[in-house]
Amino acid sequence: MMIPIPPEDIREVPTSVLAYVGDAVFELYVRMHIVARIGGQSGVLHRKAVKYVSAPAQANAIRILHDELTEEEQNVFRRGKNGHQGSMAKNASPADYKYATGLETLIGYLYMSGAEERLDYLLNRIMTICDEGKQGE
């Protein structure tokens, strides 16, 4: 279910807002992915979710997917990656944290733009990458 609230010009939305929305969308998608495929108790589900939502996992996924992104998507990712970081992750390198933030920015952008089909495609690809445990290629 998409609830996009497109602003007058999505390009004017601060990257921090896009990343904030993208983080929530990604977290919900991951939770639904895990429940549908694994099931189990909440503690088990949480431990499984870390495989997907950690900055290193997100950074790895976007590094693999980068060449599949459109020019517009690469620009949004770059803006998010290079934007001012309000905080830093405790368990990630600064580079991985920036890449993960760029990915969350892209997810937020696609969600708020109402690009449901493209968002679903990329989220499915990310789940596949994480499920297969692929390393950067």
N, C-alpha and C positions, 0 to 999 in steps of 0.2 A: 504494500500500500504506500503510495507516494503522497506526500503532503507538501509539494513544493510551494514556496512562497516567493515567487520570482520578484525581485526588486525591479525598479525601472531599468536599471542597467546592472546586470550581475557582475560586470567587471569592476564596479565601484564598491562592491562589498569587500571589507577588509579581509585579508588572508587569515587573520586570527579567527574571524567569525566563520569563515568557510571551514577551517580546520576543526573548530569546535563542533560544528554541525556534522562534519565528516567523521569525526571520532565517534559520535553517538550512532550514526548510521552504520558505521563499520562494526561497532560493538554489537548492535542488535542483529546484524546479518550473521556475524560469527556465532552468536548465541543460538540463533535459529538453525544454523548449519550443524552445530554440535548436537542440539537436541534431536534434530531429524535423523542424524546418522549414528549417534552414539547413545544418547539417553543417559540415565544414571542420576545419582544424587547431586545436589548443587555443589558440594565440595569437589566432586570428581569433574563436574562440568567446568568449574572455574579453572582447575588445573589444566584441562584440555584447551580452554580458551586462550591461555597464555601463549600457546604454540602459534596462535594467529595474531593476537593483539600486541605482542611485544614490539618495541621499536626495531630490534634486529630482524624479526620476521617480516615486518612491514617494509623495511628497507630492502631486504633481499627480494621481496616480491616486486617492488617497483623497479628495481635494477633489472630484473628479468623482463618485465613488461614494458619498459621504457620505449623500446623501438616499435611497439604496437600502438603507442599513443599517437593521436593526431597532433598536428602542429599546435592547435589551440590548447589541447590537453597538456602537451609538454610545456607550454607557456604558463599555464595555471600551476602545474606541478613546480616549475622553476620558481615562480613567485612565492609559493608556499615554502619551498625549501630554503630560499634565500631571505625570507622575511625575518623580522625580529622575533627571536624566540623568547617568550615570557618566562620560561623555565627550562630546565634540562632534566632528562631522565636520569634516574639513579643507576640503572643497570644497562646503560647503552652508551656507545661512543657518541661524541658530538655529531659525527658524520651520519651515523645511523638515525639519530634523533631528528636531524634535519630532513633526511630522506623520508622518514615516517611522517613527519609533519607535512611535507610536500604531498605525500599520498593522501593523507586525511584532507588536505585542502582540495585536492582534485575530487575526492569523493563528495565533499560538501558542495563543491561547484556543480558537479553533475546532478546531485540530488536537488539542489535549489533551482537548477535550470529546468528540471523536469525531464532530464534525459534518462528515463527509466530503463530503456533497453540497453543503452551503452553502459550504464551503471551496473546493471545486472550482469552483463557480459564480463566486465572487469572484476567484479566481486567474485564471480564464479571462477575466473582464472586465478585470482589470488588464493581462493580456497584450494584449488587444485595444486598450486605451487606449494602451499603449506602442507597439504596432505601427503604430497610426494616427497616432502623434505628436500626439494631441490636447492642446491647451492647456487650462488651467482655464477652466471655463465659468461 
